[in-house]
């Protein structure tokens, strides 16, 4: 493992006692000796990281110390459900609530405005209120599984750095998750690894001088570690840092009610959205993305920010916003414009977008075709224009600066991923057209308006299909063949393949194709630990089951994946 660039972020060396130094005096109360810690001990001893004699039904160590032995169940916990709210807010203890006051509610940090006395809230803004039952300074016990990462084994507890120099102000937990972010998380949470990875080069220096941004970084880092290790301690730490970030943003909004929110707070809001994507949320990521959008609009776009911070945040926003338009109908508007001024001039090759920016925005255009369902002529023109864009697209047309430290292999992987995105865009185009035509209740009226009285839905779909240079079956086969030829290992460029695999899976018609999709998504989940990959798998499993069951009349049931999403009530994001 490479040494950290910050001299303060080093592992604590084993203490060395000189021969000339006297041996430390023994404490009057000797340390209890017991068998070594093991995973087969009782839950109480595991959490305390103490040896357990494994006596049944309760271990003797717990009985001797007057502790309640929790038995021998599993110390691991299941991840939160995809639509679960992170926090549940209850009224303060020992407070009687009126009949009109709800005793329990779910927490949405941006929807309910909270105003501090004498501090006006900016127009159109809502201030997040953190949960009352989170203790920001609470001590968290961290489970220490050993992870397999690359060519080395990785002990989650062996990495806590010694506070030194400019990081001596950090808590032990902050140091712990900061170093995990430096060594592993920052590499696996980007779609491009380089020497100047902004998840390190931009976020870490700023976080060291910004407690708010530090909490946001640690929240994402702890959650990512929890995804990879399923450790209860890391999950608890992630929720605690998440709550601290929300409190910090609330304070910043109140204190700067008439001023621009500082760049570090803007970055923290962006990381809250990333947190929910890593968690695999299907609701709360949109809350934070909306907040980020309103913040950016209120200050006039990215041009008002420091260039480095703006460049990082722009890539995150464009990627998430574009992906959201594909799977969330609430995010689609008829306007073919960005909700935020994202022009920052020629920038470096982005760690999220890579070569795919034009393709991502084209997928947004495809999603907006539904607004042309009542005008077949305009629909034909739009389909022809989109097909021309996809046919003529080339990664070489991307206007960006290649950051230092990238190898030819990095760029080749980015190019392959971008080609998969073009295949996915063709699949998406066919899929959306099928939904528009086959679900048009008043199709005959529309056909009459367009002077096509004798045109059936299937005939019109075939006509539109002839405007697309790549048939759907060809695009699916080509996309899956590309993916199948790749080694989906720890090269983080491949972590962007979730969307191409998902959309190809939605249109896969054979067991072989479905198997390629399933195995590839499993590899992405195992290697990169992003929660929304699980959500994509969950949706595909539900979709395939519905199609295999068929319709009640015994015919095939080609239910559309967007219909399944709507039935589940999910706002899936595949960034």
Phi, psi and omega in degrees: 000135181294145176290151180285147181289331179278123183295342180280340183268077180231156178288147180289121180288158177293137182295139179247127180256119180291152179295333181281346182275139177290147178294140180298143182294140180284138176290151182297330180254103183293155179288135181296133178258143179201181178294157181296153179295139179213162181285348182267001178287178180288162183297323181297314180292325177298313181296326180273356182055047178244159176291152182228136179275358172062026177290148181244144002277347179230139183286149183291330179300316179294318182296318180298325183267004178072022180264155176278121179279123185276002177088195191240035176284193182275135177280344183276155180238155177285144177298157177299148177296157187295330182256008181289138172287144183293321184235150170243122185263126178244160177296157179303149180296149178061025177245125179278129180263144177290165182297335182271354182264127178290139180282335182218139177213158178268147190269121171239109194291345187245350190272327183263116181290135176235129183238134175278141181306127177083358181242101183291146175271136180304146180303135177080006184252151171238140184256126182289140175248121182286160178299147182280339188265010177264130176257112186299329184259011182297140179285137183242128176275129186250124176285143187240075173285161174262128183255149172266113180229111179066229183261013182222161176267149191227116178266119186296338179264344184281003188252003181293119184281160175277123177304129184204140175062233188280004175246013180294344180277354183279148173286167179299322179290322177297316178299319181301306184281336174295316181290323175300319178297318181297316190269329185231306187302314183297333180280323186268348181261013176238161176262010178201125178256130178212170178299328182259031179310115184295340174298338173255305191292332180258311186289317186295309178302321179290321181295328180295338178247006181228103179303326180295310180294326177299317179296321180295317178298315181293328177298312179295318182297313181296320179295320179295319177297321179296321178298326185271336183246344184058032180278133179295321181297318180293323177295318178295317179297320180299314179296323180293314178295325178298313178297320177297324178295317179297319178297319180294321179293321178300315179298317181296322179293321180289316183290331183246045185298333181247000181246169177289140176294135181298156183303322182296324177291324176298317178297323179296320178297318177300321180288334174296320176297317179297322178304313183291328176292317178296324179290332184091029179288150175242013177224306193287340178299326183290329177298315182287324178295320176298317180297317179297318179298315180296321178298316181294318179296319184295334181255009172089020177094190185286341182296340181277355183257163169305140189299318181295314179296320180296319180298316179294312184291328179297313180300316179298316183291312182299318180297309182293317182296318180293316178297323182295327180295334183288319189249354181237112181294335179294339185268355186267128173237162182287343183281132179266053181224156178283140178289349182227142174291104185252019180274110177239019181080191179290124183241175178287158175305118190283145182286345177257316188275322184059234179263010193259007188302312180296324179292320178299315181291330176292324176297325174297319176299320180297317180297330181279358178299337181299336179285351179255014185295337180267002181224089186297325180296314178295325178297317179300314181298319181294319179296317179297321180293317179296318179298320179297318178300313182292322181292320184271355183297145173211139178299336181291343181278352180293127180267095180204158180267131178283119181292155180293153176092354179279141178260168176298328179293320176304310183294322178297317178297319177299320181294318179296317178300317180296321177297323176296324178293324177294317175303316181297323179296320176298316178299316180299321180297311178300317184296316181292321178297320178300318181292319181298315187282313186286339180255018180276102183297322182257041186301318184295325176294318179296316180298322179295317179300326183265018177059040180232057187298328185264010183270127175267163178303316181294323179294316179295321179297320177296320178299314179294325180297329179292344177280350183256124187289335181245115178298157182298316182298324178293317181295318178298311181299316182294318180297312182291327177295319177299310183297318182296334180278351183268154170262101186281065182267218186273011172289111191292344177303328183284348179294344179280359187278004181302312181295311178303319179293320180296310185291326175292323177295324179297332182249013177283136185245355182237158178296327180294316179297316180297323180294320177298316179298313183297312181296321181292317178295323176299319179295319179298317180296315181294320187276330189241346171064035178261123188296331183290347173295321176297321181295321177299318179295319180299317181292318179297320179299318178294319180296312181297322179297317180297318181291322181291329180290331179078177179277162180301333180274007177090355179276168179293149184241094181269064178297142183274146183295331177293327177294320178295319177301315181294322178295322179285339184075025183267146165249080184291140173231134186247024177287000000 
